[in-house]
Amino acid sequence: MALITGWMLLVLTVEVFVNYVITDAGTLGRVVATAHGWIYFVYLITVADLWSKLRWPLGRLVVLVLCGVVPFLSFWAERRVVADVRAGRSGPSVSPTPGARA
């Protein structure tokens, strides 16, 4: 979802530039903005679900939410999260059973 959100944000950024600097994009601009809004909403749900399952600190949730708003930042966030999860740095070390050693 971060990659899709990032690409849609880039399309929206180009559309806003074209709309306000070059010419009026009209209906296409509203379609792009609406599509990005819905995709960002799904991104937020995905980030919240991932944050909840991996038990990350609240600050990481805030950073990931903001990554969907700043162009190019969602691409960095995608790479970082995937690398952290693959390396086992996905959350606090929790014992699988009460009293067991981590």
Secondary structure, 3 states (H helix, E strand, C coil): CHHHHHHHHHHHHHHHHHHHHHCCCCHHHHHHHHHHHHHHHHHHHHHHHHHHHHCCCHHHHHHHHHHCCCCCHHHHHHHHHHHHHHCCCCCCCCCCCCCCCC
